[in-house]
Amino acid sequence: MWWENNFVNLKGRKLYLEDKEATKVAKAHGTPLFVYSKNQILSNFKALLKAFAGKTSLEIKLYYAMKANPHQEILKILKDIGAFIDAVSPGEVAEALRAGFSADRIFFTGTSVSSEDLKLAFDQDDLIVNIDAEEQLELMKEVRERWFKHKKIKVAVRWNPGIGRGFNSKVVTAGEKTYDGMPIKFGVEEKKVIQTFTKASQYGFTPVGLHHHLGSGWTKQDIEAVKDAVDKMVQKASEVQCQGFTLEFLDFGGGFGPQYSLGQEKFPVKEYVEYICEKIKKSDLGIKTIAMEPGKYLAADAGVLLVKVEYMKKSYNNLFACINAGTFNTVPRPAIYSGAYHHIVNCSNVNYGKKERITVAGNLCETGDVFGKEIEMPVPKKGDILAVLCTGAYCKSMASDFNLREIPKEIII
């Protein structure tokens, strides 16, 4: 099947999670249940590193975007294999430290930060703070002068290159406005980048990097726009260095992930990596490191949500599988983002027999609480276990206790 990998695979009619029958995992641990795969996470990490092999002699740092999934065991797995952390809040910084990451392996990229946020970040030796706005520097200066007057604090500048891409307007993080007209709040405007570096230096900070983040959920159709952003990044880095600043790294942020649906064309990661390496090689920038933030890529297809069918319901020619979970408490993406899709399979009968259009309905008092709308699948029966695929990223981390429903527990195999 198109969705199979080392973690989720089909044997006969049944779904297996690595070597474990999914229905037996559900029976042993109960449902709803998130199941994550250590081996798939490691496989994804190694595959991305391999894409860089032979393309550059520069150091490669893969910053795991912790907002994708901050599970402590996942963090420890990534720490042990050499990942770095992209944290967007003091809470994420604290979780990374608790997992054993040293502060010099953490990149703090906050937005609308407070003095309390900055105080906690500055307190960590060698943690790099990413500047999201020139105006933010006044607050940074106040915090530094009050509590950290003589401390060397490394910073980078997150700039907005005017090019944003994402599968939904709500996840586009660069440009002037999103597809539907929402002003983009992230990053330093292009014409303010040099003055932001200058002011950061004048205020006693040590600028060491340049970063951009275009958005999340890239597919093959986004490659040309993303390449244009690479060109702009390299050009802007050259301009920064011409002003006397030394850049240690460039960080190419943005989200490419797994194949969520049959019709989706996956983002060409190897082509993207080769383009970055070639552009930097030709630029003669003299940087030491290329950084990326592949949160979704590392975790999404390493997770599934197992749920139980409580009963089947027919109403006005609609056929529903009524399950014991709600989207807001487990997999909010389909309810929040139009176009977000998670494939759903029946663990005991993945693809056998007559199929009908099934709407997988959650247990929340909300019309949008639907995991999948009119999906073609063999008709489930009461007690069947369904697997919602690709739920390792931006599912549990975005879940709430809406309707006072509990957030499911998680296991790693």
N, C-alpha and C positions, 0 to 999 in steps of 0.2 A: 504494500500500500504506500501511497505517496508520503504519508505522515510517519512512517516507521523510522526508527533510529536505534542506537544501541540500548536505549532505555525502554521505549514502547515498541512492542513488536507483536506480530500476529502468529499464532500457532494453531492451525486448524481454524476453528471458529472463535477461539478465545484470545483475549488480550492478556499479554504478559508484560510485567514490569521487570525488565532484565530477565531473571530466571524464575520469577515468582508470578503465579497466576493472580491476576488483579482481583478477582472475586474473593480469593482466599485472603489477600491482604486486607480487603475491606471487612471481611468477617472477623479477622484477628484483631483489628484496631478500631472498628466501628466507622460510621460515616456520619456526616461528610468528613473527608480526610484529604489533606494535601500529602502527596508522596513525591519526594525529590530524589534524584539520582546523583550520587557523588561521581560516578564514572562518566556520566554525560557532561557534567560541569567541567571535569578535567579534560575530556575529549574536545570540548568547544574551546577551552583556553589554549590547548596545545595546537589546535587547528589554526587559530588566529596567529599565534607565534610563528607557526610554520609558513604562513603566508608572507612573512617578512624575511624568511631564511634566504640568504643569497642575494637579497635586494638592497641591503644597506649594511654598513659596518657600525652604524650608530646604535646606541642603547635603545631598546624598546621597553616602554613602561605601559602596561595595561592597567588602567585605573578602573576597578570595578565600581560602577555607579550603584552605590549601596541602596538607593531608593527603590531599585528593582526588587530586591529581596534581602532584608537585613538579618536573616536567620543566622544565629551564632555559629552553627556548624558549617554553614556555607561559607561564612567569613573565614573560619579556620582552615577549611579546605583550600580556599584561594590564597590565604596567607602562606600556607606551606608550599604552594607551587610557585610563589614569587609575585603574586599580584600586588597592586597598590590599590588605594581606596580613594574614590571620589565621594566626598561627604558634602551634604548641602545644609546641615544643621548641626548644632552642638551635640544633640542627641546621637546623631550618626557618628560624629567624632568619638564620643564616649563609647559607643558600641564597637567601633573599630579598635580602640585601645583595649577594651575588655577582651576582644578576640585575639589579642597579642600583636597587633600591628604597632610598629614604632611610629612616632609622630612624623618622622621624615618620609614615611610611606603614605601619608594622608594629604590630600589636596582639598581644601575647604572652599567650596564654591557656593556661597550664600547669596541670596537676593533679598532686598529690603531688610538688611541686617540691622540688629540693635547693638547698643554698646555692650550689653550682656553677652550677645553672640561673639562679638569681637574679643572681649576680655577672655572668654573661655578658649577661643582659638589662639590668641597671642600667648596664652599661658603655656602652650605646648611647644617645646623647643624643636625647631627645624620643620614644623608644619608650614606648608605654603598656603597663603591666603590669596584667593582669586578676587580681584577687584571687579565688581559688577557695574559700577558707575563712578564717574569722576567725582560726583557730589558725595559719594560714600567716603572719600578720602578725608573730609573734614571730621567726620565721626571717628575714623581710624586714627587721625592725628590726636584727637582729644583723649582717646583711650590709651594710646601709646604714651603720651606725655604724662598722664596721671598715674599709670601703673607699670609701664614698661619702658621708661625713658631711655635707657642705655642698651636695650636689648636689640640684637639684630633680628629683624623679622623679614623673611622672604615673601615676596608677593609676585603675582602674575596679573595680567590684565585680560579679562574676558571682553572681547570686542564683538560687536555685531557687524558682520561683513555685508549686511544688506541682502543676504541670500538665506532663505529658510525653507526647509523641506520637512514634511511629516505626513503620515497617513490620514491625519485628521487635523483640522485647524487648531484644535486645543493643544496640540503637541508640537506646533511649529514655534521655534524659539529664536529665530533671527529674521531680519527684514524689518520693514517699517510697520506693516500690519499683517495679520493672518489672512487666509483666503476669504474669511467672512467679515473682515474689517476690524478685528480686535487689535488695538495697538500692542506691539511687542514690548514687554517690560524688561527684557534681558539685555545685558551687555552695554559696552561703551560705544557710542556712535563713532563711525569711522573717522570723522574729522576731529574727534577729541582724543584719539588714541595717544598721539605723541605728547600732548599736554598732560594726559593722565600719567604716563611714564615719568614725565618731568616733575610733576607735582609730587608723585609718590617718592621719588628720590629726594626732593627738597624737604619732605616731611620726615626723612630718616629711614624710610623703608628701602629694601634691596630688591629691585625688579629683576626677575630671572626668567620669566616665561610669557608667552602669548598664547591665548586660548580662544577657540570659538566653539559654539554648539549650535547646530542648525535645526535640530528637531529630532523626532523619534519615529521609528517605523518605516525606514527607507525601503524602497523596493527597486527593482531594476530600472524603472522609469526615472528614478531620481539621480542616476549616476552622472549625467552631464552637468546638472546644477551643482552637485556635490564637488565635481572636479573644478568647476568655476570658483567655488569657495576655497579650494586648495590653492588655486592660482592667486587669489586675493590674499590669502594668509601668508604665502611666501613673499609676495610683494610688500605687504605691510610689515613683515618681520625685517625685510631689508631696509625699509624706511626707518624703522625703530633703531636698528643698529647704526645706520648712517648718522643718527643723532647722538651716538656715543654710548648707547646702552648695550650691554652684553647679554644675549639671550642664551640660556642653557637648554631650553626646550621649546618645542611647539606642540600644542595639544589640540588634536583634531577631534572635537567632541561631536556626538550625534549618534543616533541609534539605528543600527541595522539588526535584524533579528532572524528568527526561524521562518519557515513557511507555515503560515497560519491556515491557508486555504488552498484548495487544488488549483485555482486559477491564478494564484499569486506568483509573480516572478521574483525570485529571491534577489536581493541586492548582491552585485558581483564584488564580493569582499576582496578577492585576489587582485582584480583589476584596480580597485580603489587603492589598495596598499601599494601596488606597483607604481601607480601614478604619483602618490605622495613621495615615495622614495626617489623616484626619478626627478621630480621637481626640486626636491631639497638638494639632491646631488648636483644638479645643474646650477643651483643658486649660489653655491659656495658661501652659505651663511655661517658655517663653522659652529653650529649648535652641537650639543652632545647627545641629545635625546629626542626621540619621537614618542609622543604619548597619545593614547586613545582611551575611550571610556565605554567599553562594550558591555554595559550592564545587562540589557535584554538578551544580547547574543549569547552570553555565557549561561544564563539561567532559565530562559523561557521554556525551551523544549526539554529541560531537565526536570520538569514538574508536571504532575497531573492532579486533578481533583476527582476523587471518587465520591459519588452520591448514590442514593438509593431511590428507586421508583416506589412511591407509596401507593399510587393507583393511576389508572388511565382514565381520562375524562374526554367525553365527546360533547361539543356544544356548538350549534350553528355550523355544522360541517367542519369544525375545527377539532383536531385530535391532539390532546395534551398528554405529555408524560409529566405527572406532578411529583416533584422530587423533594427530598428533605433538606434543601439548602436554598439560600437566597443569593442573588447576584451581588448585592451590596455587601454581604457578609463574607463573600468568598471570591468571586470573579467579577468585580465591578465594571470591567472594561466594556462589555457589550451594552451595559445600561448607561454608561457615561459618554462613550464615543460612538457616534454613528459610523458604521463601517468596521468596527472591531468585531472579529469573528474568532470563535474557538471551536474547532471540530469536536464533535461528541460521538462516542461509540458505545455500544452495548457490550460490556466486557465478556458476557457469556455467549453472545451471538453477534459478532462484529459485522458480518457481511453476508449472511445466508438467508435465503427465502425471500418472499415478497416484501417489497419496501413500500412504505407510505410516508406522507408528509407529516412529520411529528414536530410539534412545538414543545420544547423542554421548558416547563414553567416552574419558577421558584416558589417559595413559601412565604413571600413578603406581601404586604398590602400595598402594592405598587404595580401599575399596569406594565411598566417597563421592566419588571423583574422577570426577564426571559433570557435563558442561557443560549437558546438557539431557536430561530423562527423557521418553522416549516422545513425542517431538515429531512431529507430522504434517508430512511433507515428502517431495518426490520422492526416491526412493532414490538416494543418492550412489554413485559408483563409485571404485575405487582411483585416487588422484591428484587427485581433485576438491578444490577449495579451498572451505572453509566460512568464513563470516564470523560471528563472535560480536559482536552489536551492543551499543551503549551501554556500551562498555568504556573510556571516557575518564576515569572517576572510580572510585576505590577498587578498582582492579584491579592495575595495575603497582605502585602505591604500597603495596599489601598483599601483593604476591607474595613468595615465599620460594624458596630453592633445595632444597626438600624432595626427597628421593631423589637429591640432587645433580644435579638437572635445572637447566639454565640458564634464567635469566629472559630472555625475548625482547628483542630490540632494538626501538627505537621510531623512527619517522620522522614528520615533519610535512609535510603538503602544503598 
